[in-house]
Amino acid sequence: MSADNLQPSSKQQPSKQQQVKPLRISFLVSGNGSNLQVLIDAMQAGAMPIEIVGVISNRDDAYAIKRAQQANIPVAILSHTESGKRMGIKTFETHASAQLAAWQPDLIVLAGFMRVLSAGFTDNSPAPIINLHPALLPAYKGLDTHQRALQTGERYHGCSIHVVTAELDAGQVLTQALLHVNPKDSSDSLQARVQALEHQLLPWTILLLAKGVLPLNANDTPSEKISHLPVLPLRLWLDN
């Protein structure tokens, strides 16, 4: 199954009266923002029922900021205090919470966001939070996932999208994309191959959320017409 299979063709698109209200999404980022760009492109092309309402970066040099600005998406840079000191996590969370409350997203996406959020932030979030993690959870939580997978001699590797909780990389895994590890892979080459999976898995997962195939809230359950789906995580098998 691929993400393309889930995108309606022009012949299948519903009338304006039937169209689903776009899913309002905010991103938290720290770096390049390549996954953000994939969603920006999909939004601008009208390929997905989403609206990116804002991007928060904890680094003022993150290229993701430029990507958002070029798409006229509101950006909040929460990297340093007015005195020039790096912003502590409590201060960051206070400002981020206020900004997210103003944007009123339906979903918050962590994509390459490199700070650990507190229980106070996740428990009081104005919307569900999901994270894109470069490993097949529950294996390889934390950092350096590609190098660790190679050192262990894994046959399979990939990426996961999971619900964010106060415990690091421990929330419900929603979807995963998998590939075969190449014997000649280095950490860099494996990272590049997994990133290609990320660019397919994130829009695929958000499309499932937007269409109600995956519940946005933990207490929600899929409708009867999709109850035949396998238990989570849903897996996208790719071999690139």
Phi, psi and omega in degrees: 000140178235164179298328181300327182293341183266354182268126183293140175285169181298331180286335185264351185294136182290164176293167181300326180291334184263349186297140180284143177299132182302143175283121181277123187236137169244145180247143166247126188225163176224347190221228189295322177080030181294325177289325173301317181298322178301317180287325175299314180299317180294320179295314182293331179277353183070023183277344181222147179278068183226159172221116178278110189264351179175154179230131176247129177241137176266007176229132181281350179255011181291129180293339177302330178299313180296320179301315180293316181297322179295334179264009180059037177262132179303140182231138171239121179258112183242070185251322184223154175280173180298335179280354179096356179280151177298135185290126176291162186296323180295318178293317177303312183296324178298312180290320181295318179299316180295319180292318179296322178298325179289322181283333179055059178284159171272339184210140176245130185243125172263116180228101185073024178272124194251030173235147179271126183271149183278166177297324179300322179286311183292323182288335183248019180296143178288352180204160175302147181241132174238155182231142174262116184244133184276059175191168178268087179302146014275006178283146171058057170289156177086213190261173175055041187293322184290315179297320180294322178294321178293318181296328180278346180078035181295141175276332182234147178211174181167213182216160184225149169243126185224160175288137181274129174233179181293334179276133186301121174052037186243358181286169180308125176280125181268310184216157176216150172238135188236152173217163174279134175284127179279133179304335181268002182296138165259175177300320181291317181291323178293321177300317180296320180291320178292323179298325176298324175293319180303321182292344174261322185290319184296309177296325179299315181291316180295326176296319177297322178291317181296326181271359178080009177291319171256136181287140177286331181244146185300331182276352178278154176231147179299154180292165183300326185292344177241019182290350179281352181296148179294163179294156179292151001278149170283137186242136176251110183269119179226151179223094183246000000 
